[in-house]
Amino acid sequence: MTESAQQPPSADRARPRGARQHRAVDPPQPSADRNDPPATSERPAPGRRGPARSAEEAYDQLRQEIYRGELMPNERLIEIELATRLQVSRAVVRTVLVRLGQDGLVVLTPNRGAHVRLVTEEEAVEILQVRAVLEALTARQAALHATAREIAGIRRILDRMARKLDSDDLLGYSEGNAKLHAAIIAAARHETAARMIAGLRAQLVRFQYRTILVPGRPNRSFEEHTAIVEAIAARDPDAAEAAMRQHLGHVESTLARTTTAIRRRSGRPDPTRPG
């Protein structure tokens, strides 16, 4: 993906003798963007790997950082900082931000730059409703198309989730939850559903961990995931579809109740009411 940074050969040694006094009139190197900072300002530190990333790779990385919550809702996205970190030009960064804006993950404001889009509680509930339909389809397709190796991998993820739950690592459990859903979607071999689900899930980062922190929810969540996995392993598409729909329906209702509780607390009608 990247290449080791190497210093170019000395310009003085590369030119014939007597050419050194003409260095100032050498033609400038072409640049992807006239507004880019000099190449030396984006060159990584000695010993680090040099710039070799494509626009597609930069897009994938930023998208994943938004999805994982490394870039938080409303966080500003500064072109020159992203260009240095991603090891691409600012022109590439602008292209990536436009694509993320089309995905609904980033908001671009003229003369003010870009920031990560904030999803409201109401929209999060709607997204879960749509996900329930799409992921129910992928669970059905996984029951029909998953290989024995894929099913074994799904079971291993579920086992790791159980260990996270036993150690009360709820955030680790939630990360395993995301991996389990991703494995089921991959086993479904339904590219259109996978693409649509990816766009919806990436917008839910603000609410990613909220429902799993609700008292009583972790154990119930694990039971729901177990039912999904067992139905897929049994090659029962009807049961797999129903189990996934039920699971995401419970996530939706839990989020809706939590959101209502937070809203009520913010209005302080009853500060003792549980969330």
FILUMKOL-389940 format. One record per residue (C-alpha): residue in three letters; x, y, z. Coordinates in pm, 1 decimal. Layout:
! FILUMKOL-389940
<site r="ALA" east="X" north="Y" up="Z"/>
...
***
This chain:
! FILUMKOL-389940
<site r="MET" east="0.0" north="0.0" up="0.0"/>
<site r="THR" east="282.8" north="232.9" up="80.7"/>
<site r="GLU" east="646.6" north="255.7" up="-12.6"/>
<site r="SER" east="946.7" north="319.4" up="206.1"/>
<site r="ALA" east="1047.1" north="683.5" up="206.0"/>
<site r="GLN" east="1377.5" north="741.0" up="30.2"/>
<site r="GLN" east="1562.6" north="1064.9" up="-13.0"/>
<site r="PRO" east="1597.2" north="1159.8" up="-383.5"/>
<site r="PRO" east="1950.9" north="1176.6" up="-523.3"/>
<site r="SER" east="2120.8" north="1507.7" up="-473.0"/>
<site r="ALA" east="2017.2" north="1757.5" up="-739.4"/>
<site r="ASP" east="2373.5" north="1894.3" up="-744.3"/>
<site r="ARG" east="2525.3" north="1553.9" up="-813.8"/>
<site r="ALA" east="2264.1" north="1470.3" up="-1076.0"/>
<site r="ARG" east="2335.2" north="1783.9" up="-1286.7"/>
<site r="PRO" east="2640.7" north="1839.3" up="-1503.6"/>
<site r="ARG" east="2909.5" north="2056.8" up="-1354.8"/>
<site r="GLY" east="2833.1" north="2424.1" up="-1391.0"/>
<site r="ALA" east="2455.6" north="2380.8" up="-1371.9"/>
<site r="ARG" east="2429.0" north="2458.8" up="-1000.2"/>
<site r="GLN" east="2404.3" north="2833.5" up="-1046.8"/>
<site r="HIS" east="2088.5" north="2781.3" up="-1258.4"/>
<site r="ARG" east="1885.8" north="2595.5" up="-997.1"/>
<site r="ALA" east="1653.9" north="2889.4" up="-930.2"/>
<site r="VAL" east="1521.7" north="2883.1" up="-1286.3"/>
<site r="ASP" east="1450.4" north="2511.3" up="-1303.4"/>
<site r="PRO" east="1081.5" north="2456.3" up="-1394.8"/>
<site r="PRO" east="858.3" north="2368.8" up="-1096.3"/>
<site r="GLN" east="740.5" north="2013.6" up="-1055.8"/>
<site r="PRO" east="375.1" north="1957.5" up="-1153.7"/>
<site r="SER" east="130.8" north="1955.3" up="-864.1"/>
<site r="ALA" east="-218.8" north="1806.7" up="-832.4"/>
<site r="ASP" east="-333.5" north="2127.0" up="-667.3"/>
<site r="ARG" east="-183.6" north="2476.5" up="-688.4"/>
<site r="ASN" east="-299.6" north="2541.2" up="-333.0"/>
<site r="ASP" east="-120.5" north="2240.8" up="-192.3"/>
<site r="PRO" east="158.7" north="2310.8" up="56.2"/>
<site r="PRO" east="511.8" north="2232.0" up="-63.1"/>
<site r="ALA" east="583.1" north="1862.0" up="-86.3"/>
<site r="THR" east="828.4" north="1883.3" up="201.9"/>
<site r="SER" east="550.2" north="1995.8" up="438.6"/>
<site r="GLU" east="362.9" north="1667.3" up="380.1"/>
<site r="ARG" east="666.0" north="1439.7" up="373.3"/>
<site r="PRO" east="655.9" north="1193.0" up="662.3"/>
<site r="ALA" east="928.6" north="1192.3" up="922.0"/>
<site r="PRO" east="1245.9" north="997.4" up="842.2"/>
<site r="GLY" east="1197.4" north="626.1" up="891.2"/>
<site r="ARG" east="823.5" north="640.1" up="823.5"/>
<site r="ARG" east="656.5" north="509.4" up="510.4"/>
<site r="GLY" east="606.7" north="762.0" up="233.0"/>
<site r="PRO" east="289.7" north="871.8" up="51.5"/>
<site r="ALA" east="148.8" north="611.4" up="-182.7"/>
<site r="ARG" east="-222.4" north="603.5" up="-105.0"/>
<site r="SER" east="-493.6" north="626.7" up="-362.9"/>
<site r="ALA" east="-810.7" north="831.3" up="-328.0"/>
<site r="GLU" east="-1001.3" north="506.6" up="-277.3"/>
<site r="GLU" east="-777.2" north="402.5" up="11.5"/>
<site r="ALA" east="-809.2" north="745.3" up="174.6"/>
<site r="TYR" east="-1187.3" north="730.1" up="134.0"/>
<site r="ASP" east="-1205.8" north="384.6" up="291.4"/>
<site r="GLN" east="-990.5" north="490.3" up="586.6"/>
<site r="LEU" east="-1189.7" north="804.8" up="665.5"/>
<site r="ARG" east="-1516.2" north="618.2" up="627.1"/>
<site r="GLN" east="-1401.3" north="351.8" up="872.6"/>
<site r="GLU" east="-1280.3" north="615.0" up="1119.6"/>
<site r="ILE" east="-1626.1" north="772.9" up="1115.1"/>
<site r="TYR" east="-1788.9" north="433.8" up="1151.9"/>
<site r="ARG" east="-1568.3" north="336.3" up="1446.7"/>
<site r="GLY" east="-1618.4" north="670.0" up="1617.6"/>
<site r="GLU" east="-1257.3" north="780.7" up="1586.3"/>
<site r="LEU" east="-1396.9" north="1087.6" up="1410.9"/>
<site r="MET" east="-1688.9" north="1202.5" up="1619.3"/>
<site r="PRO" east="-2014.3" north="1369.6" up="1511.5"/>
<site r="ASN" east="-1968.1" north="1744.4" up="1449.6"/>
<site r="GLU" east="-1588.3" north="1706.8" up="1448.2"/>
<site r="ARG" east="-1423.7" north="1944.2" up="1198.4"/>
<site r="LEU" east="-1232.8" north="1785.1" up="911.9"/>
<site r="ILE" east="-937.8" north="2007.7" up="823.4"/>
<site r="GLU" east="-795.4" north="1944.9" up="477.3"/>
<site r="ILE" east="-428.2" north="2005.8" up="546.7"/>
<site r="GLU" east="-434.1" north="1787.0" up="860.3"/>
<site r="LEU" east="-609.6" north="1505.8" up="677.2"/>
<site r="ALA" east="-369.7" north="1533.9" up="382.5"/>
<site r="THR" east="-68.3" north="1497.1" up="610.8"/>
<site r="ARG" east="-216.9" north="1210.9" up="810.9"/>
<site r="LEU" east="-349.9" north="1018.0" up="511.7"/>
<site r="GLN" east="-37.7" north="1094.3" up="303.5"/>
<site r="VAL" east="-231.6" north="1228.5" up="5.6"/>
<site r="SER" east="-271.9" north="1570.4" up="-155.9"/>
<site r="ARG" east="-534.4" north="1820.2" up="-49.7"/>
<site r="ALA" east="-700.9" north="1770.0" up="-387.1"/>
<site r="VAL" east="-752.7" north="1403.7" up="-297.8"/>
<site r="VAL" east="-885.3" north="1500.6" up="45.6"/>
<site r="ARG" east="-1142.1" north="1730.2" up="-115.1"/>
<site r="THR" east="-1252.6" north="1450.4" up="-347.5"/>
<site r="VAL" east="-1287.6" north="1213.4" up="-51.9"/>
<site r="LEU" east="-1488.0" north="1464.3" up="150.8"/>
<site r="VAL" east="-1727.5" north="1516.5" up="-140.1"/>
<site r="ARG" east="-1784.8" north="1140.3" up="-159.9"/>
<site r="LEU" east="-1842.9" north="1118.4" up="214.1"/>
<site r="GLY" east="-2086.2" north="1406.6" up="181.8"/>
<site r="GLN" east="-2275.5" north="1211.5" up="-83.0"/>
<site r="ASP" east="-2281.8" north="915.6" up="156.0"/>
<site r="GLY" east="-2443.2" north="1136.2" up="418.9"/>
<site r="LEU" east="-2149.4" north="1102.5" up="658.3"/>
<site r="VAL" east="-1999.5" north="1449.2" up="618.2"/>
<site r="VAL" east="-2147.4" north="1797.6" up="585.7"/>
<site r="LEU" east="-1963.4" north="2043.6" up="359.0"/>
<site r="THR" east="-2038.5" north="2411.0" up="415.0"/>
<site r="PRO" east="-1910.4" north="2676.2" up="171.0"/>
<site r="ASN" east="-1633.4" north="2888.6" up="324.4"/>
<site r="ARG" east="-1652.8" north="2690.8" up="648.5"/>
<site r="GLY" east="-1511.9" north="2352.6" up="554.4"/>
<site r="ALA" east="-1642.3" north="2009.0" up="647.7"/>
<site r="HIS" east="-1749.3" north="1827.8" up="962.1"/>
<site r="VAL" east="-1879.4" north="1482.6" up="1052.1"/>
<site r="ARG" east="-2256.4" north="1473.1" up="1022.9"/>
<site r="LEU" east="-2457.1" north="1444.7" up="1342.9"/>
<site r="VAL" east="-2750.5" north="1201.5" up="1331.4"/>
<site r="THR" east="-3049.4" north="1291.1" up="1549.9"/>
<site r="GLU" east="-3214.1" north="1042.6" up="1784.4"/>
<site r="GLU" east="-3525.3" north="1030.5" up="1568.1"/>
<site r="GLU" east="-3321.9" north="956.2" up="1256.4"/>
<site r="ALA" east="-3128.7" north="686.4" up="1440.8"/>
<site r="VAL" east="-3455.2" north="506.1" up="1516.9"/>
<site r="GLU" east="-3557.7" north="531.2" up="1151.0"/>
<site r="ILE" east="-3220.7" north="394.6" up="1041.9"/>
<site r="LEU" east="-3264.7" north="94.0" up="1270.0"/>
<site r="GLN" east="-3607.8" north="31.5" up="1120.6"/>
<site r="VAL" east="-3457.9" north="17.9" up="771.6"/>
<site r="ARG" east="-3166.7" north="-194.5" up="891.3"/>
<site r="ALA" east="-3410.2" north="-446.3" up="1040.4"/>
<site r="VAL" east="-3555.6" north="-507.8" up="695.1"/>
<site r="LEU" east="-3219.9" north="-526.4" up="515.0"/>
<site r="GLU" east="-3034.8" north="-732.9" up="772.9"/>
<site r="ALA" east="-3326.9" north="-973.2" up="803.0"/>
<site r="LEU" east="-3275.2" north="-1032.7" up="431.7"/>
<site r="THR" east="-2903.3" north="-1093.6" up="478.4"/>
<site r="ALA" east="-2968.2" north="-1337.5" up="764.2"/>
<site r="ARG" east="-3202.9" north="-1531.4" up="535.8"/>
<site r="GLN" east="-2944.8" north="-1531.3" up="256.4"/>
<site r="ALA" east="-2667.7" north="-1634.8" up="495.1"/>
<site r="ALA" east="-2873.2" north="-1937.0" up="603.5"/>
<site r="LEU" east="-2893.6" north="-2033.0" up="236.9"/>
<site r="HIS" east="-2541.7" north="-1951.0" up="119.3"/>
<site r="ALA" east="-2294.4" north="-1950.9" up="412.1"/>
<site r="THR" east="-2017.4" north="-2208.2" up="389.4"/>
<site r="ALA" east="-1930.0" north="-2437.2" up="677.8"/>
<site r="ARG" east="-1614.4" north="-2234.6" up="729.5"/>
<site r="GLU" east="-1811.7" north="-1908.9" up="747.3"/>
<site r="ILE" east="-2053.9" north="-2057.2" up="998.1"/>
<site r="ALA" east="-1762.5" north="-2175.0" up="1211.5"/>
<site r="GLY" east="-1618.8" north="-1822.1" up="1198.6"/>
<site r="ILE" east="-1953.3" north="-1673.3" up="1302.0"/>
<site r="ARG" east="-1968.8" north="-1913.7" up="1595.7"/>
<site r="ARG" east="-1618.9" north="-1810.7" up="1705.8"/>
<site r="ILE" east="-1721.8" north="-1444.8" up="1707.5"/>
<site r="LEU" east="-2025.4" north="-1532.6" up="1919.1"/>
<site r="ASP" east="-1800.1" north="-1723.0" up="2162.5"/>
<site r="ARG" east="-1573.5" north="-1419.7" up="2197.3"/>
<site r="MET" east="-1878.7" north="-1203.1" up="2261.9"/>
<site r="ALA" east="-1977.1" north="-1440.9" up="2542.9"/>
<site r="ARG" east="-1634.2" north="-1401.8" up="2702.5"/>
<site r="LYS" east="-1656.1" north="-1023.4" up="2676.6"/>
<site r="LEU" east="-1994.1" north="-1037.2" up="2845.9"/>
<site r="ASP" east="-1861.1" north="-1263.4" up="3124.0"/>
<site r="SER" east="-1582.1" north="-1013.5" up="3193.3"/>
<site r="ASP" east="-1829.9" north="-722.6" up="3188.2"/>
<site r="ASP" east="-1651.6" north="-566.8" up="2890.5"/>
<site r="LEU" east="-1959.7" north="-412.7" up="2730.9"/>
<site r="LEU" east="-1774.2" north="-199.7" up="2479.5"/>
<site r="GLY" east="-1572.8" north="-501.9" up="2371.5"/>
<site r="TYR" east="-1897.3" north="-694.4" up="2343.5"/>
<site r="SER" east="-2042.5" north="-419.5" up="2125.3"/>
<site r="GLU" east="-1740.2" north="-435.8" up="1896.4"/>
<site r="GLY" east="-1792.0" north="-811.6" up="1867.4"/>
<site r="ASN" east="-2155.6" north="-744.9" up="1787.7"/>
<site r="ALA" east="-2051.4" north="-531.6" up="1490.3"/>
<site r="LYS" east="-1813.1" north="-804.2" up="1370.2"/>
<site r="LEU" east="-2085.5" north="-1068.2" up="1396.6"/>
<site r="HIS" east="-2328.4" north="-865.0" up="1187.9"/>
<site r="ALA" east="-2053.5" north="-796.6" up="933.2"/>
<site r="ALA" east="-1973.5" north="-1169.8" up="908.0"/>
<site r="ILE" east="-2339.2" north="-1255.1" up="850.4"/>
<site r="ILE" east="-2368.7" north="-986.0" up="583.8"/>
<site r="ALA" east="-2055.8" north="-1117.1" up="409.6"/>
<site r="ALA" east="-2188.8" north="-1474.6" up="417.4"/>
<site r="ALA" east="-2515.3" north="-1358.8" up="258.2"/>
<site r="ARG" east="-2341.3" north="-1263.5" up="-68.8"/>
<site r="HIS" east="-2595.3" north="-989.9" up="-135.8"/>
<site r="GLU" east="-2389.8" north="-693.8" up="-255.1"/>
<site r="THR" east="-2673.9" north="-443.5" up="-281.0"/>
<site r="ALA" east="-2797.1" north="-509.1" up="72.4"/>
<site r="ALA" east="-2440.1" north="-499.9" up="204.3"/>
<site r="ARG" east="-2374.6" north="-162.5" up="41.9"/>
<site r="MET" east="-2696.7" north="-10.7" up="175.8"/>
<site r="ILE" east="-2642.7" north="-148.5" up="526.9"/>
<site r="ALA" east="-2286.3" north="-13.3" up="536.0"/>
<site r="GLY" east="-2414.7" north="336.3" up="464.4"/>
<site r="LEU" east="-2679.7" north="311.9" up="734.3"/>
<site r="ARG" east="-2454.1" north="165.8" up="1002.4"/>
<site r="ALA" east="-2184.5" north="426.9" up="952.1"/>
<site r="GLN" east="-2429.0" north="701.8" up="1047.7"/>
<site r="LEU" east="-2513.1" north="541.7" up="1382.5"/>
<site r="VAL" east="-2178.6" north="591.5" up="1553.7"/>
<site r="ARG" east="-2321.4" north="827.5" up="1815.0"/>
<site r="PHE" east="-2564.2" north="557.5" up="1928.3"/>
<site r="GLN" east="-2333.7" north="261.1" up="1878.5"/>
<site r="TYR" east="-2284.8" north="181.1" up="2245.6"/>
<site r="ARG" east="-2588.6" north="339.3" up="2403.8"/>
<site r="THR" east="-2831.0" north="44.8" up="2399.6"/>
<site r="ILE" east="-2580.8" north="-211.3" up="2525.3"/>
<site r="LEU" east="-2531.6" north="-0.1" up="2839.6"/>
<site r="VAL" east="-2901.1" north="-23.1" up="2931.3"/>
<site r="PRO" east="-2943.5" north="-251.2" up="3237.8"/>
<site r="GLY" east="-3057.6" north="-598.2" up="3138.0"/>
<site r="ARG" east="-2991.7" north="-541.3" up="2769.3"/>
<site r="PRO" east="-2654.0" north="-722.9" up="2733.6"/>
<site r="ASN" east="-2784.7" north="-1069.1" up="2829.8"/>
<site r="ARG" east="-3091.0" north="-1030.7" up="2614.1"/>
<site r="SER" east="-2876.0" north="-912.0" up="2325.1"/>
<site r="PHE" east="-2660.7" north="-1222.4" up="2351.7"/>
<site r="GLU" east="-2966.6" north="-1448.1" up="2350.5"/>
<site r="GLU" east="-3091.1" north="-1274.5" up="2036.6"/>
<site r="HIS" east="-2758.0" north="-1312.8" up="1859.8"/>
<site r="THR" east="-2741.6" north="-1678.7" up="1960.8"/>
<site r="ALA" east="-3083.8" north="-1738.6" up="1804.9"/>
<site r="ILE" east="-2967.3" north="-1576.2" up="1479.9"/>
<site r="VAL" east="-2649.0" north="-1784.2" up="1464.3"/>
<site r="GLU" east="-2826.4" north="-2111.2" up="1545.4"/>
<site r="ALA" east="-3086.5" north="-2048.5" up="1273.5"/>
<site r="ILE" east="-2814.4" north="-1978.8" up="1015.6"/>
<site r="ALA" east="-2621.1" north="-2288.6" up="1121.5"/>
<site r="ALA" east="-2940.1" north="-2496.3" up="1091.9"/>
<site r="ARG" east="-2989.2" north="-2365.4" up="736.1"/>
<site r="ASP" east="-3332.5" north="-2232.8" up="835.3"/>
<site r="PRO" east="-3383.3" north="-1908.9" up="636.9"/>
<site r="ASP" east="-3727.0" north="-1832.5" up="785.2"/>
<site r="ALA" east="-3600.1" north="-1861.8" up="1142.5"/>
<site r="ALA" east="-3284.5" north="-1661.3" up="1063.7"/>
<site r="GLU" east="-3484.2" north="-1380.2" up="907.3"/>
<site r="ALA" east="-3731.4" north="-1370.0" up="1199.1"/>
<site r="ALA" east="-3453.0" north="-1378.0" up="1460.4"/>
<site r="MET" east="-3265.5" north="-1089.2" up="1298.6"/>
<site r="ARG" east="-3581.2" north="-884.6" up="1259.7"/>
<site r="GLN" east="-3669.4" north="-944.7" up="1624.3"/>
<site r="HIS" east="-3317.7" north="-854.6" up="1739.3"/>
<site r="LEU" east="-3301.1" north="-521.8" up="1557.6"/>
<site r="GLY" east="-3659.1" north="-447.1" up="1658.1"/>
<site r="HIS" east="-3551.4" north="-479.2" up="2021.5"/>
<site r="VAL" east="-3249.0" north="-255.9" up="1957.1"/>
<site r="GLU" east="-3480.1" north="2.9" up="1802.0"/>
<site r="SER" east="-3725.8" north="-2.2" up="2093.4"/>
<site r="THR" east="-3441.9" north="13.8" up="2347.1"/>
<site r="LEU" east="-3291.1" north="315.0" up="2170.9"/>
<site r="ALA" east="-3631.7" north="483.0" up="2150.6"/>
<site r="ARG" east="-3690.3" north="433.8" up="2523.9"/>
<site r="THR" east="-3339.9" north="553.1" up="2609.0"/>
<site r="THR" east="-3378.7" north="859.5" up="2388.6"/>
<site r="THR" east="-3710.9" north="943.3" up="2552.4"/>
<site r="ALA" east="-3557.7" north="906.2" up="2896.6"/>
<site r="ILE" east="-3267.1" north="1133.6" up="2805.3"/>
<site r="ARG" east="-3505.7" north="1392.4" up="2667.2"/>
<site r="ARG" east="-3711.9" north="1382.6" up="2983.7"/>
<site r="ARG" east="-3402.8" north="1415.2" up="3199.8"/>
<site r="SER" east="-3289.9" north="1715.6" up="3001.6"/>
<site r="GLY" east="-3628.8" north="1875.0" up="3078.1"/>
<site r="ARG" east="-3586.0" north="1767.9" up="3441.2"/>
<site r="PRO" east="-3946.3" north="1666.0" up="3507.5"/>
<site r="ASP" east="-3822.9" north="1374.1" up="3716.0"/>
<site r="PRO" east="-3447.6" north="1360.2" up="3784.1"/>
<site r="THR" east="-3480.5" north="1017.4" up="3947.6"/>
<site r="ARG" east="-3635.7" north="850.0" up="3645.6"/>
<site r="PRO" east="-3402.3" north="574.7" up="3516.3"/>
<site r="GLY" east="-3253.5" north="599.9" up="3165.7"/>
***
